[in-house]
Amino acid sequence: MIDLANNIQRKRLVMQMQADIEAFCKEEFAEDARTHLGASIIGHDCRAYAWNTFRWLNFEAFSGRMLRLFNRGHEEERRFVRWLEGIGFEVREIDPETKKQFRIVGCKGHFGGSLDAMMKPPERYGITEHLIWLGEFKTHNEKSFAKLAGKKPNFRDMDKPPHQRSGGAGVQSSKPQHYRQMCSYGRAFGFNYGLYCAVNKDTDELYFEIVQLDFRQADDLFRKAEGIVFSQSQPPKIAQTEAFFDCQLCNFAGICHKGEAPVKNCRSCVNAIPVDGAEWLCQLYGNIIPKDFIPQGCDNWKAIING
């Protein structure tokens, strides 16, 4: 039994509680590998990274803390919807036909993404055109938020609304991957504008930006997705050395720069090709691979890279 009067035993108990929560979060918030190339990934500067992710060459093991951070991003979406509806926006997160999130799909079902929301501003704002916008909700830490919205204001000015920060680069420059994701959604649904909504996780400051979407850039991304999905070899890497900063932090650095073998599964096998209906065909056996078999691979597995 624990003696709560004993300070050492109290500390040990708290440490055990924290360890138990870490283990719980790893199980509670863990997600299966994404089966499609996501619109949030296609805008990545490294084509090899997008291809590696799509072909399941490796999986990153996240700590409980990181999984809680990812989950917080999902939780913030509800807060943004509540705030926007509170000021008169009409916000829709679910497609009434499918009863699921609004989605874009391409590359025979192997490319796609889900919109955070579609929204209509209230009439009192006097907007006479482009009434329906797409909404994108993101969380940032202070460093990222400062690049987006500007440097942190003087402590005394923190609560002076609005736009207390200045000098920020905006979403297109500071978070080009987010901007490209919005362009992809806008192109698919015909939206010329989107509302980028960001919250600073450290201070709870908000940043909103009405973004004009670039359909030409979106078309480039769809073409890029086609090239990545149907390529049987790794596209060019962002750098040829692991000394490059982004590569040092990348989960695929060993595969790209050290010749390490990918994780064994059907998608990382040279014999697997993506086909219509988001299915995978095994060229060796000539049949569609059952979805529940794809994660394990067969005895004839041959690495698509570094094999």
N, C-alpha and C positions, 0 to 999 in steps of 0.2 A: 504493500500500500504506500501511497505517496504521503509524505509528511509535509503539508503545506507550510508548516512553521520553519522548515529547513530551506534556506535561500538557495542552496545548490540544487536541491531536488526540484524546486520551483522552476529554476532556469532549465534544468534537464527536461522537465515536462513541456515547457514552452517550445524548446527546440524540437521535441518529438512532434508536437502539434504542427509546427511549421513544416517539418518533413512530411507529415501525413497530408497536409494541404497541397504541397508540391506534387506528391504522388497522385492525389485526387485530380488536380488540374490537368496533369498529363493524360489521364484517362478521360476526364470529362470533356475537355476541349480539343482533343486530338481529332484530326480530320483525315479522311482517306485521301490518297493522292488524286489530284484533279485529272479527270479522264480526257479533258479537252485542252487545247491551247487557249488560255484566257486572254480576253481583251486587255486585262490589266498587265499581262506579261508581254504582249506583242510589241508594246512601245519601249521595251528595254533596249538600251543602246547596244547590247551585245547579242547578235543573232545566234551565236553558239549557245548562249545561256537559255534563250527561248527554246531552241531545238533540244538541248539537254533536258530541260524540264519536261517538254512534251514527250520525249522518248523514255522518260523515267530512268535516266542513267544513274541517278543517286537521289536519296531522300535525306532531308535535313532533320535531325532529331532536336526538337525544341524543348527548352526547359519549361517548367510550370510557369515561371515568371513571364516568359515570352508568350506562351499560350494565353495567359491572362491579358497581356497587352493586346494581342490579336482580338480576343473576345471583347475587350473594351471598345475596340473600333466598331464592332457590330452593335454593342449597346448604345453607342453614341448616335447611331442612325435614328433610333427611336426618339432621342432627345431633340435632334434637329427637326424631325417631323412634327413633334409637339410644339416647338417654338414657331415654326413656319405656319402651322395651322392656327396658332394663337394670334398671329397678326393678319390672318385672313387669307392665306394661301390655300388653294385646293390641292392636296397632295395625294397622289396615288402611287402605292408601292407594288400593288398586285394587279396583274392582268386579269380582267374579269372573265376572259374566255378560258384561260388555262388554270386560273386560281393559283398561279405562281408568279414570281418576279418577271417583269418584262425582260425578254432576252433577245439577243442577236445571235444568229447561227450562220456559219459558213464553212467552206472547205469540207463539204460532204458530212457535216455534223461534227467535225473535229476542231472547229474554232468557234468561240462564242464568248458571251459574257452577260452578266445581269445588271440592269440599271438599278441604281439605288432608289430612284423615284422619278416620276413625271409630275410637273406642277404647273399650276395656273396662278399668276399673281392676282391680287385683288384689284377691282376696278379703280379704287381710290388712287392707285399709282399712276393712272392715266396712260397705261400702255395700250396702244391701239393696234399693234401688230406683233407677230411672233408670240401669241398668247401662251402657248404651251412650251415650257422649257424642260430640259432634263436636269435633274439634280444629282450632284455628286457630293457625298459626305466623307470627310477624311479627318483623321486625328494627327496631330504633330507634337513633337517635343519642342522645347524652347528654341533650340538651334535651328531646326527646320522651320518653325513658325517665324522666326526673325528674318530668315531669308525670304520667306513668302510675303510677310506683312510689313517688315521693317524692324528696326532695333527697338528694344524694350524702352518704353518711356520712363521718365522720371517717376519715382515711387509716388509722389504727390499727385501725378496726373493719371495714374493707373485707372481710376474710376470716372474719368471725364469722357463721356460718350460724345460722338462716336469717332472712329478712325484715329485713335490716340497714337497709333504707330504711323511712321512714314518712311519712305525710302525702300520699301520692299520690292522685290523683283516681279511679284505676281506669279500665278500658277504656271503660265506658259514657259517662263524662264527658270523658275526655281524647282518646279515639279513637272518637267516635260512629259514624263510617263503618265502622270495623271491627266494632263491636257490631251495627250494622244488617245487615251482611253475614252475621254469625253467626245472627242472628234469621231471616233469609231461608232459610238452610240448615236450621236447626232446624225451622222451620214445614213445609218440604217433606218432611222425613224423620221428623217427629214426635219430635224430641229436645227435652226441656225444659231441658237443661243443655249447656253447652259448656265446654271447657277452653281458655282463651286463654293461649298460650305466647309470651313475648317475650324477646328477647335484646338486650342493649346492645352495639352494635357497637364501642363505644369501650373498654369494660371487660370484656366477656364476662359481665356479671352477668345473671342470669335472673329473670324475673318470671312467676308463674303465677297465674291467677285463674279460679275456677270461676264461670261466668256463668249466671244464670238468664235464659232467653231469653223474649222477649216476642212471642207469636204475633200479637197485635193490631198491633204495629208492623210485623211481617213482612207482614201482610195489606195494610197501608197502602202498603208498598213495592211489592208486586205490582201494586196498583192504580196506583201512580205509574209503574211500568214500562209498563203498558198505555197510559197517557196519553202517555208520551214516545215509545214505539215507533210508535204509530199517528197521531201528530200530524204534520200537513203544514205546521205553522208553529212557530216557536220558542216554547217555554214562557217564563214570566216569568224574568228574570235576577235574580240575587241582589242586584244594585245597578244603579242607573240612571246611574252615573258610573264612569269608569275609575279615579278617585281611590280607590275602595274598595280596601282592601289586597289582598283575594283576587284582584280583577280585575287589579291591577298585575302579579301573578305568573302570570296565566292565559294559556295559549297561544291563547285565542280572543278576547282583549281587542280586537284590531283589528276582528274581525267584529262583535262585540257593541256596540262603542262608537264605531267610526270608519267604519263602513259598508264595510269591506273585503270583497271578493268571496271566497267560499270556494274551496277547491281543486276543480278540475274532476274529477268522477267521477260515476257514475250515482247514487250514494246522495245526493249533494249537489244533485241535479237535482229540480226541481219535478214532473217527470213520473214519478218513481219512487215506488212505494208498497210497503211490506213486506206480503207475503202468506204463506199457509200454507207450512210446510215450510222456513222460514228463507230463502225465495226473495224476489226483488224483481220486480215487474211494471212494465213501462214502459207508461204510459197513452197515450203518443203512438203507439207502434207496436202496442200490444195484445198483447205477448208477454212471457214470462218472460225476464229478462236473464241471459245466460250468466255464470256466476261469474267466469270469467277476463276478461270484458269490463267488468265493473263498475268496476275501478280507473281506466279510461281515459275513459269517457263518449263520447258521439257528437257529431257536428257540430251537432245540435239541442239540445245541453245548455243548460238555463236554470237559473240559480242559484235554489235554494229560499229563499234569503235574500239581501238586498242585490243583487238582480238588476236 
